[in-house]
């Protein structure tokens, strides 16, 4: 699957099981009604967090946020809300889940359904709110590396760098 370029997001949950997790297994499912899906390993802390709150938020990372993708994939960071102390975020208006400042877009979702998917669960989320940010480039993951794609901040030239 390293040959498939994907966008990079951070999933977040608030409450007693507050948690954040870098995820690239995320996509749009339907525009009407607005539905998205994310896949989370059953042994991941995020799996239990989504299962207990039945909602989650998504920050779609900009090309300048590779450090956040790395941070939220590092299992050594603090647990609970303490893991958000070193990042800039805003509580989502619907779920209270942290929305990471500077992202390209933010979604808040309620779990509509969960499906078995091997060692993962596929969470189908109904979109409660969606907001778009001003970022000029997006963060992707391809062949085991983060890459920045999109428009440069200077003009209309395409940007692609590792």
JOHU-V125879 format. One record per helix or strand. SS is the DSSP state (alpha for helix, beta for strand). FROM is the first residue (numbers start at 1). LEN is the number of residues. Records with the same first field share a line. If there is no record, write none. Layout:
SS=FROM-LEN ; FROM-LEN
//
This chain:
beta=6-2 ; 9-5 ; 19-5 ; 26-6 ; 34-8 ; 55-6 ; 62-1 ; 89-3 ; 98-3 ; 105-13 ; 120-13 ; 137-6 ; 145-7 ; 158-4
alpha=45-9 ; 66-6 ; 80-5
//
